[in-house]
Amino acid sequence: HDFMVDCRETKRRYRHDQVRGRWVTAKGQRVFITTMAQGDGEQADVVARALKYFRLRNKDAEQLEWEGDFLLLPDVEDTANVLGPDAKTLGTLTEPREFNLMFKTTVGALGTEDDAAFLRPETAQGIFVNFKNVLDSTRVKLPFGIAQTGKSFRNEITPRNFTFRSREFEQMEIEFFCHPDASHQWYQYWRDRRMQWYVDLGLSGDRLIMREHHADELSHYSTGTADIEYAFPFLPPGEYGELEGIAHRGDFDLRSHMEGKLDENTRPLAVQLGPDGKPKWRGSGKDLTYFDDEKWESEKEQHGFNSFKKY
């Protein structure tokens, strides 16, 4: 989910997870000074804002008692003592509320609410929607991958960081399909191969890292996710930004398109049902399973019966 906060004083809007700041104490008051500055200018900006808020001169900067490192706004509980990025008084930021990351438009001449449509925020889902078409037209066998590139659109509240927070961008993705029993080995293969690709380009060194997600970071559909990250010059010292993500998504996407929205609180994932016991958000009902004819032939020879499995 993506959340935003509004400043009641300046009427400006910010992404909740992009506002950073530091706690500082002066004249007996503890305040969380926020900033939207980046890189080396981040510390200089909070110092300047703290001096201005406490009405101190530059020569009195030693009166500022800084506490800890920079924190993101979601990690701050005492919001009453937060000084917004452009505010002059404390406590002007609203409670975070969810916003729609997709661009909304209308299709048709009338432009009514019934004609509403949304520009895609990512390219991956097109691969899953056309999964059956690829199978039927190319007759590929497991394991195989589908790669594509195309435009994506996101309703970024505060575009910044070069191409990392833009509203229109090119996105490249590979979705790799394999037998469930071999999925973990393939995940490790692609994770290591993608890292080596950047190393071969010359991005090796301590500015390039691979970060495996901890269990509490994983999405509900993922059994393994790793980010390839780089220490970009526009980030604060010691911080890294994502270059690429590799995720073991299981059959979550194909099942979602086929059966309907899955309940993230169930294990294994099950279709989310409404009060009537039927799927709350229905899928297409289209068969997106994979018929393993080689396994079928093997089982038929071994057991002498016409059984087959779908994956």
N, C-alpha and C positions, 0 to 999 in steps of 0.2 A: 504494500500500500504506500501511496505517496501523500504526504501531508504538507500543508502550508500554514503560515501564520501571517496575520496582518498587524500593522502598526497603527494603533488608533490615533497617534499623534501626527505621523507623516503621511498616512494613508498608503504606505508602500507595502508590498507583499513579498514574502521570502519563502523559499523552500525550507521546511523545518530542519531537514537533515544537512543543510548547507551552511547554517549559521554557526560560527565558532566564536569562542571567547575565553577569557580567563578571569578568575576571581582575584580581586584586589581589595585591600583594606587601607583606609586612610581616614584620618579625623574621626576614628571610632565607628566608621561605617563600612560594611562589607558589601561590595557590588560586583556583579558579573558583567564585565565590559565585553560587548560583542563587536564583531567586525566582519565585513565582507571582503576585506583586502586579502591578497593571496601572496604566497611565497615569502620573500624577505620583508615585504611591507606589512605583514600581519602584526608582528610585535610592535613595530613603530606606530602603527595605527591605534592599537589599544592603549599604548602609553600616552599618545597625544589626546585621545578621548578621555582617558582617566584624569589627566591633568586638567582638562577643560571642565569635566564634571565636578571635580573637587575644588576647582578654582585655585589651582596651584601654578606656579611658574616653573619653567624648565629647570631652573636651578634647585627646585624643591622636589625633583623626581625621586630622591632617596626616601621621601616620606611614603611613597607607594610600596606597600608590602604585598608582593605577588604570591599567589598560592597555587602550587602545582602547575601542570602544563595546560595547553589549550584543550578545551572540551567542546563537544558538539552540543547544541542546544537541547536535543532529546535527552542528554545525560544530566541535565540540570533540573532539580526538583523545586527549588525556591525561585519560582518565576517572578515573584513580586519584586525581587531585587535585581532584575535583569534590565540592563540598559540596551534598548534596541539598536541595531546597526546605524540608524540615522536619527535616533531620538535624543532629546535633551533631558527627559524625565524617566523615572523608573516605572516598570510595570505596564508599559504601553502595548506589549505584544499580546495578541489574543491566544486563546487555546488553539492548539493545532487541529486542523480539520482536513479531511481527505479531499483531494481534488482529482479531476479527471485528467489523466495524462494523455488521452487521445484527442486528436483534433476532430471536432464535429462539423459536419457539413450537411447539405441536403441534396437529394437526387430527384430530379423532376422539375416541372415548370411551376408548380404551386408553392413548393418550399414549406410545406406544413410539417408538423412534428412527426407525422406518419412517414414522411420522406427522409427522416434523419438517417445519416450514415456516418461512419467514422473512418478516418485514414488509418492505415495499419501502423501500430507502434513498433512492430518487428517483422522480419521476413520469414521467420521459422515456420509459422503456422501454414503458410502456403505449401510447404513441403509435405506436411501431414495430410492436408486436404487432398493433395494430388498423389498421395502414396499409392493408391490402387491403380491409378492411371499409369504410373511409372512401372509397376509390376506387370500389368497386362500388356503394355506396349514394348517393353524392353526384355521381358522374361528373365530378369536378373535373379540370381540365387544368393542366399545368405552366405557370407556377410557382404553387404554393399552399402554405399553411401550416396547421398544426394546433396549436391552443393549448388548454391545459388547466390546471386548478388542483386541488390535492388534498393530502392529508396524506402526509407522509413520516416515517420513523422511523430514527434512528441511535443506535447504542449508544455514545454519547459517554462517555468515561472521566471527563472533568472538564468538565461543563457550565458555561459562563460566557459573558461578553460579550453580555448581554441575550438576543436571540433567535439569535445567531450560532452558539452551541454548545449547542443544546438537543436533547433526545431526541425530541421530537414537534413538528412544525412544518408550516405550510402552504407549499407550493411552487408557483410558477407558471412555466410553460415554453411556449415556442413552438418548434416544429420546422418549418423552412421547406424545401420540396423544389423543386428546379429542375433544369434541364438541366445536365449536367456542364460543358459549354463556358462556361456563364454563371455558374458557381458562385462564382468569385472576385469578380466584380462584385456579386453579391447579398450576399456576405459583407461587403464594404465598405459596401454600402447599409445593411444592418441594424446594423452596428457604429456608423456615424455617426448613424443615425436614433435608436437607443436612447440614445446620449449626448445628443442634442438633446432627447429626452423629459425627461431629468432637468434639463437647463438650463431648459427651459420651465416646470418646476415651481418654479424658483427656487433650485436647488442649485448655481448657477454660482459661480465664484470659485476661489481656489487650494485650497479644501478638496475639490474634485471634479476627478478626473483620469481619463484613459483610458490604460491601460498595455498596450501590445502585447507579447505574449510573445516572448522571444528563441527562436531555433531550438532551443537546448538545453533549453528549458522545455516545448516542445510535447509533447503526448501522441502516442503512436505513430500514432494515427488522424487527427491534426489537421494541416492545412496552414496554419492561421492561427487564432489565439485572442487575444482582447482582453478585459481586465477593466475594468469601470467601477468605480473605487474612491473611497472617501470617507474623510476624516480624522475618524473618530469620536472623541468625547471620551474614551472609555475606552481608547484606544490611546495608546502613548507618543508624544510630540511628534515630528512628521516622518514618522509611519507612517500607512499607509492600509489600510482593510479593503474587501474586495470587496462591492460592491452587486449586481453582475450580471456574468455571463460570456457572451461571444458566441464561438462556436467553429464553425469549418468542419470538420465531421465526415465529409465525403465520404459514401460508401455503407457505412461501417463497420458501423453498427447494423443496417441492413436485411440486409446479407450475413451478419452474425453470427447473427441469428435464423433466416435461411434455410439457411445452409450449415453453421454450427457455429463454434466459437471460432477466431478468426484469430490467427496467429502474429505477434506484434508485431515479431519480428526479421527478417521477410521484407519485401522491397520488389519489386513491389507486395505488399500483404498477401495471404497465402495461408492456407488452412485448416490448422490444426495437426493433424498426423497422428500416430497411434500406431504401435507397433512392427509392427502388421499392415498398415500402409499405408492404413488407413481413418481417418476423422476421429476424433480423440481424444475430443472432446466434440461430439456431433452436434447439428445444428440441427433445426428443425421440418420441413424439407423443403418447406415451403409456399412457393409462388411469390409473391414480393413485388416482382417487377419491374414496371415501368410500361410499358405499350404506347402508343407515340407514334403514334396513328393519323393525325395531321396530317402528320407526317414521312413516314409510309408512303405516304399519298396523293401527296405531293409527289414522292417517289422513283419511284412507279409511273408518274406522268405523265412524269417526266423520262427514265427508263430503260426504261419499258415492260415491267416485270416485277413480280411480286407478292412483293416482299421487305419485311421490316419489321425494326425494331430495338427492343430493349427497353432501358430505362434504370432 
